[in-house]
Each structure stands twice: as structure tokens, then as C-alpha cells.
Amino acid sequence: MEDDQLYYYSDTGLYFRNFKYKNRGEEHVFLHLEGAMYRCYVFMNHEFVGVHDGGSTPFSMDVTEYLKEGENEILFSVDTSRESYRLPMDNTDWFNYGGLYRDIYLLRTPKVFIKDYYATLVPIQKFDTIHAEVTMNESVNETVVFEIAELGVKESIEVKDGKGEISISAKPELWSPDSPKLYDVTFTSASDCVRDKIGFREIRVEGLNIILNGKEIFLKGISIHEDHVDLGKTTNDDIIRQSINQLKDMYGNFFRLAHYPHTRRFAQIADEMGVLLWEEVPVYWAIDFKNPATIKDGQNQLRELILRDRNRASVIIWSVGNENPDTDERLEFMIKLVDICHELDPTRPTSAACLVNKVTLRLEDRLMDHLDIIGNNEYYGWYDPNIDELLDILDNTNLTKPVIIAEFGAGAKAGYHSTKESLWSEEFQAELYRRQYETMAKSPFIKGTTPWIFYDFRAVRRLNKHQEGFNRKGLIAEDRKTKKLAYYVTQDHYKNM
């Protein structure tokens, strides 16, 4: 981004920082990174601390024994190269940003501290029961106080061997996009206290419907990449708020955060502003499903994502993959990911972008049996000419679960105007969107749409004269300001649903 000679550089970068440290009474100090792309080696004062794989999820390392009073030196060696055994692998369709691109902290803690916490509305309980869990960093026995002052909740959680949980009666105001109510929640142990703002809502699947707080909801969404024309993969609160406001201006209520975990600030701000989220891990295309290193990487990234965001009311779907070939190895890999979702968070549905048999015109993917919501990417009218085949696919499939059309769309160069038959024109893209929405309206199975994509984004393989290194399927150009005609088609469609 800063040097044309390094624009396509894909290898190791070194980051140095000198800093002063003074102990303030803490017994542990952790180095916490929100994201380092993709493999990060950490050194403190010329000693190796540890290594982390996975470019989009947070991690912490205990650096207590490596720190010195006074001057310290830290070094990060970050390998941004994509490999066949990593997630994502070396064949993707977005720009390969790398290095340190999210915040880094030193965290000071007591000897025994609250390592993890979870508070959620218990499903199918008339919205009157809250469940809370807490995990300490050591296998201690003690009492942790769980408090939501606004609800008059103050209960003791008995912790045994470092873990405790409780279910209590409470009637919170339910969080929703129309009323994004958040409560101040605290967990207090003998030596530690953590605070968060948490919304309480219920999301579930019932037959062919997606149910939010007991009512059917249609997910009026859009897909989005973590990509900015000036800031690359980095972002800030103003950019996130701009995206959410533009979605609301389009009468949407739902983002698919593709194709990897976006910054935790997106979910936190979505909680505050009232937007629903689909979050996913980069199990993208034909990864090495039988490689133990790949399996470990995928499971670890999913766990880190869920533990990071399961307290966010805005997050309603965990997705475990995108357009993966239906092999035995892939099925085993994906079933385990679904199991991890249910283990760490039994309150949210799971999904993935599943496959279509183009010969029989059916959704045929063994993974569908293990998911709660079926995702489908289709590009009828763009890569496939006959939009009517979409209805055939849905009608030919014995569907018992809701479907989200997770991708559809067409490329258009902002400002290029011609007839609606002219490829790459705004008119062509707008007409395709009209025909897609007309077709989808005839299907009782489709309960959400996240067309591809909100903004044009960098993609190295897209080098024709209309794209020039960008995927031009955005409803808005890469400047995040210039709206194409298809944006207004979608706005009108969502407004009148």
C-alpha cells in the first residue's frame, strides 16, 4: 500500500518496537494481538515467545517472564505468504494484505483472573431466562458475582475447578435491529472484574423459517469484504459506521462478513446500531482437508472467532465454509467445525455456502444435513445465463430448511452506461438484479439474500479493462461513495418487502 515495489510482496515482514515497562502490581502481563496475517512469530528481548497461525482472529501470549523493568524490545516476524495447508489457502479471489493490521495491547492481570465469560438468553424459555458462564485462568474454587444492575440481577456463580455457570429468571428488553437494547453486564471475582455491553435476543430456525425473538424475519442483506481503497485491510469505527448507515439507507438489516473474521469492532458497533451479522472462517474453495495442520488451523480459527464474538447479539449465524468440493475428507472436516459451533455456542444456527449439481439442477451437498441454514452462491445471469434455473434448483430439492442466497450479482464499472444487454454497464447489472429479485420472490424457501457485494474490492486476478485489479460486482464503487444503479434496485426491493 505504501510502496509500489512492495505492492505484490508476499513473504515475511519484520516489526520492531522499543517500549518502557513498569510493573503496577500485576502478576501476569499478556501481549494481545487482534490480528496478524498469517503466521506470526513473537520475540521479546531477543527471546522467542511463541507463534500463532490464522490472520483474522485474536491471540494472547504470556510475556511476564520476558519483560524487564525499564527498556524492552519487541519483534514480530509476520509471514504473509499463502500456502496450500493454511486457511485461507494459496488460491483465493481477494487481495493478499499482510502483516500487523489490527491493534496490539499489553494486558496486565492479577494471578487469578477471568479468562472467558458468556451471557445469553436461554432458547425456548419465553424470553425469561438468562444463562451465564465464566472460566478462570486457573482451576480454582471461588465465587464470581454476575450482575446486570438495570434488571436487578446480582447472583453468585459457584466456580469449581475454574468453571461455573448459572441460569436465572430475568425479563430483559429484547435486542433487535429496530431496538438494539444493550445492558451493562459485569462478572466480578475475588481479584478481577470484567465488564461488557450485551444484548439479549433469541435466534432459531423453525422449519423453513428464521425466527428472531419469536417472529419470522427475512434477512435483507449484502456481503462485504474487509477492504478499503486507501486503508487496505485496516479499518476504523467511522468506516464501519458508514457501512452500517449505507446498509440501513438501503433498507437492509443483515451483513455477510466474508470470507474470514472481520474486526471485532464490527460486531460491537453492529450491536449498538442494530444490524444482524453472518460471520465465517476462511474455509474457502479446495483447501487441504486431510492435512493435520489445516485441520488444526481451521478448528482453532473457528474457536477463536466464536469465543471472541458469542456475546454479540448482532451475530446470528456461524458459517463454516464457502464453495468447497463435496468429498469424504471435506465432509469430515466440516462436520467437526459444525460440532465446534454447537459445543461453544448452542444458541446460533450454522450455515455454509453449499453446492449445486448442474446436471440434475438440485442442491446436492452432504453437508446440508448437518447445517441449520443452507447457503447457496449462484450467479445466474452472469456466469450462468438462465436465471429460471434457480427456481428449478430450489423446486427440485427436497428442502426442509431455510435458504440464504449468499452470493449473486454481476460486474459493472461505475460510470459506464450503455444498454441493459451490455456487459459491465450499470444498466446490465441493474437489470440482472431486477430479474434475480423477481425470480427469488417466487420461492418459498429463500429467507435471506446477501448479494455479492457492497463495495468494489481489490482482486489481483481481475485484470480486464473494466476491472483493473478490482472485483467490480459492488453496488458501490471502491470509493465507498459512488452508488451504482443496482444499489437503487436493491434499495427499492428491500423497502417494499
N, C-alpha and C positions, 0 to 999 in steps of 0.2 A: 504493500500500500504506500510506503514511504519512499521506495527506491525502485525505479523501473527495472534495474538489473536484477532485483530480487523478487520481482512480481510473481514468477512461477517457481521460486525456490521451494523445495520440498525436502527438507533434511533437518539437521539439528541446529537449534539456536541456543546461545548461552546468555543468561541473565544474571547480572551481579548487583548486589546491593549491600552497602555498609550501613549499620544502624547501631544506636546505643540502646542498651537494655539495663534496667534497674529493677530488681525484684521489689514488689509491693506487698509481699506477704503470701503470694500464690505458691502452691506446691507443685502444680503442673503448668507447663506452657506448651501449647499446641500451635503448630503452623497450619493454617487452614487456607486452602485454595479453592475457589469457586469453579475454576475450570482451567485446564492446561491441555493443549491439543498436540499430540495424543498421548504419548508416553513421557512422563515427567520424572527425572531423577533429581533428588533434593540433596544438597550438601550444605552443612553448617560448619563454619570454621574449619574447612578442609576435611571434614569427616562425612562419610556417606550416611544419610539418614534413612532413605527409602525410595521406592519407585511406585508410580501409580499409572495404570492403563485406563483409558477412557477419557475423551476430550471434553465431555459436556456435563459431567457430574462432579460434585464436590468431594473433597477428601481432606483428612486431617492427619498430621504426623506429630507424635510427641517429641519435642525438641528440648525438653527440660535438661537432659544430661549434656547437651551440646552447647548450651548457652553459657556466656560468660558475663559477669558484671562489667559494664563499660562497652567497649567497641566489639562488634561482631560482624562477620561477613557471611552472607548467604549467596549460594549459587544454585541456579536451576538450569539443568540441561534438558531441553524440551525437543523431542523428536517428532516432527510434524509429517514425516513420510507415512503414506498409506501402504499397508501390507495386506496380503491375502488373508491372513489369520486374524486381523483386527476388525473391530466394529467402529466406524464403517470400514469396509474393505477398500481395495485399491481401484475399484470400478464404481464410481458414483456420478451423479449428474448435478453437482453443485461445486462451488469454488472451494479449493483446499486452503482455507485460512488456517494458520497455525500459531503456536507459541502461547504465551501468557496473555489472555484476553479478558479475564474477569478478575474480580477483587481478590486480594490476599490479606489475611489478618494474622496477628498473633493473639491467641486466646489464652487468658490467664484463668486458672481454675483452682479450687481447693483440692485436697487429696481425694475426697469422695464427692462426686458431682453427678448431676442429672445428665445422662448421656443421650436419652431419647424420650419423647413423650408423644402421646396421641390422644386426641379427644374428638369424639364423633357421635352423631345421632344414631341410636340403635335402629336398624331397619325393621319395618313392620311392627312398630310399637306405638302407633298413634301419635308419633312425634313427641313423646313424653318421657323418653329415657335417654340419658347421655352416658356413654361408656368412655372411661379414661384409663390409659395405661401409662406406666412410667418405667424406665430402665436406668439403673445406676451404672456407673463405670466399674464398680466392684461388687462382689457377691455379698452384700451387706444385708442386715436385717434392721429396718428402721421404719419410721412413719413419714410419709410425704403428704402434705396438705394440698388438696385440689380445690381451687376457688374460682368461682365466677360471681363476683360481687353483685353485678346487676341482676342476676337471677336469684340471689340469696343462697347460693351454693357454697358451702365450705365443708368438705368431707375429708376424712383421713383415709389414705391408701396404705394398707399394710404391705410393706415391701419384704419379701422373703428371697434370700439368695440373689438380691439385686433387681428383682422384678415384682411389680404389683399392678393390680387393676381393680376397678370398681365400676358398678353400674348404679346410677342414681336417678330418681324421679326429678324431672325438670321440664318446663314447657317454654323452650326458647322461641323467640320470633324467628320464623324460618327464613334462611337466606335464599334469595332467588335473584335472577337478573333484574327484576323490577324493584326488588327491595333487598339490596345486599347488606343485610344486617350483620355486624361483627361484634363479638363480645371479647372483653379483656379477660384472658384466662391465665392463671398462674399455677405453677407447681413449685412447692417450697419444701425442701428437705432440711435436715439439721444444719447443713453447711452451704446450701446452694438454693438459688431461686431462678426459674426461667419464666418468661412472660411471652405471650403471643396474642394476636387478634385472630379469633377463629369464628367462622360461620357454621351454623348447623342446618343441614338440609338432607333430604333423602333422595337418592337417585337409584333407580332399579329398572329392570326390564320385565315386562308382563306381556307374554305372547308376542305380538308384532309391534308392541308399543314401548316407547321410552317414557318412563314416569318420573317426573320431578315433583316432590312434595305431594304425591297422590294424584297429580294431574298429568295428562298426556302432554308432551311437548315435542314440537318439531324443531330440530337443530338447524337454524338458518345461519350457515357458517361460511368460512373461507379458510383455505390453507395459507400458511405464511412461513417463510424461511427467516432465520436469524442472519440477515444480510442487509447492509446499508451501503449506499453508493459512496459515502465519504468515510464512514467509520468501520467499514468491513463487518466483521463478526461481533465487534463490540457494540454496546448499546447503552442507553441510559433511561431514566424514568420518563423524561419528556418524549422520547421516541416511542416508548411503549404506550404512553397515554395517547399520543397522536394516533397510533394504530387502532386502539380501542375506540376512540372517538370516531374515526373513519368507519369502523365496522358498525357502530351504533347509527351513524348517519345513513348507512346502507340498510338500516332496519335489521341488522344481523344480531345474533346472540351467542355465537359459537366460533372459536378458533381451533383449527387443527395445527398444532405446533409441530412442524415437520423439519427434518426427519430424524431428530435427535433431541435430547432435552435442551430447551431454551433456558435462559437465565431464570433463577428462582424469583427474581423481581417481577417477571411477567405474571406469574400466578398470584403473587402477593397483591399486585396492582389490580389484577382481574377480580380478586376477592373484594377489593374496595369499590371498584367501579361497576361490578355486576356483569361479568362475561363468563361463559362456560368454556372449558378447555378440554381438548383431547391431547394427551402427552404420549410420546413414544420414544423408543430406543432405536438406535441405528442398525437394526437387523434388516438390512436393505439389499435387495436382489440376492445374488447367488454367493452368500458368504460360505466360509468353510465350516459347515455344520458339524462335521465329525472330528474336528481338531480340538483337543482338550483345552488349548489356550483360548480358542474362540469361544468355546462353551463357558469357560470361566469368566472371560471378559463380558460376554452378554449377560450372564446372570448377575455379575457384580454391578454392571451399569444399571440394570433394572432395579436391583435392591437399593442402590444409592439414590435413584430417582424417586422411588416410592417413599423411602424414608425421608427424603427432603420435602416432598410435596403432599403427603397424605393428610396433612392438617388443613389443606387449602380447599375450601368449599367450591371454588370455581372449577377445580379439576374433577371431571366426571367420568373419564374413560382413560384406561391404560391400554395403549396399543403395543403389541409385541413384535410387529413386523410389517414389511411392505414388499409386495410382489415377489415372494420367494417361491422357487420351484417346489412342487409337491413331491418330495422324496421321503423315504423312510427316515433318513437322518434328520432332515428338516422337521418332520413331524415330531420326532422325539425331542429335538431341541426346543421347539415351540411349545409343546405341551408342558415342559418343565418351566418355561417362562410364565405360562398361564397359571401354573400351580404356585409359583412365587407370588404372583399378583394376589391370588386368593389367600395365601398364607399371611402376607404382610398387610393386606387390606381387603377384607371380605365384603366391603360396602360398595365397591365400584365395579361396573361392568368392564369386561375386557373386549378388545377388538383387534383386528389386523386387516390389512388390505389383501383380500383373498383373490383366487384365480378363477378364470373363466375357461371352459372348454369351447374353443371357437368352432369346433366341428358340430357338436351336439347343441350348442348355444345354451349352456347351462352353467350355473355356478357349481364348479366341481373342485372342491378343496377339502381334504380330510380334516384340516384344522378347524373348519366351520363347526364341527360337532363339539369342539371344546371352547368355543368363544360364546360370549353373551350377545354381542352385536357383530354383524357381518359387515366388513368394509369392502368396498369394491372401487377400483380405479378403472374408468373407461373413457375412451377418447373418440366416441362416435361423432362423426362429422369432421374429425381432424385426421387421426391416424387410421381410423376405420370409417368408411364412408356412410354406412347405413344406420342412422340413428334409431330406426324402428327395431333394430336387433336388440336394443337394450330392453324393451318390453318383452321380447321373446325370451331373453335370458331369464328375466325375473319370473315370467309365467311358467317357463319350463322347469324351474327349480322348485322343489317341494320345500318352501321356506316356512319355518316356524319361528324365526327370529327377525327383528328389525334389521334393515339395511341402511347404511350410510354410504352414499356415493362420495367417496373420499377424494376422488380426483375426476375432473373432466375439464375441457377447455380447448382453447386454440390460441396460437400466437398472433400478435398484432403489434406492429410498430406504431407507437404513439405519434399521432400527427399524419400518418399515412392514410389517406382517404381514397376510396375507389368504390366499385360496386360490391354488393354483398357476395358475389361469386369470386372476388379477387383475394387470393391468399395473402396473408399478412396485413390486410387492411383492417381498420377498426370496424368497418361495416361487416366484413366476413365474420369477425369474432362476435360481434353483437348478434348477428343473425343465428349463429350457432348456439349462443346462449338462449335465445328465444325458443329455438326448436328443442333444445335439451329440457328446458323448464316445462314446455308443453307436453313433452313425452313423459317426463317424470310424474307429472300431475295425474297421469292415468294409472299409476302403480300404487296399490295399497301397501306395498312392502317398504317403500322408501320413507325413512323417518328423519333424514338429515342429509344435508349437502355441504361439502367443503370444496368448491371448485378450485382448480389449480390455475392461478394463485393470486394473492392480493397484490404483490409488487413484483415487477421485473427484478430478477436477481442474477448475479454473476454465475456463468456456467461455461467452462472452458471449451466443451465440445460443441457449443452453439456459435459457430463462426461464419454463418452465411451473412449476406449483405444486410438482411433485415434485423439480425440479432447482434452481431458484432461482439460476441463474448457474453451475451446476456440471454437468459431464457425469457422470451417476450410474451409469455402467457399471462402476465399480470393484468389485473383490472386497472391498475395504476402503474405508471411508468416508474423507473428506478429512482426518480427524484422524490417519490412518495407524495407528489402533489398533483401531477397531471393525470386526470381520470380519463380513461378510455370509454367509448360508448357502451361497452359491455358492463361497466360499473353501473351505469344508469339502468340498464336492463335488469340487472340483479337487484338493484335498489327498488325498482318498481315491483318486481316479483315478490321480494320479501315483504314489502309494505302491504301487499294485498293478500298475503297468505292468512 
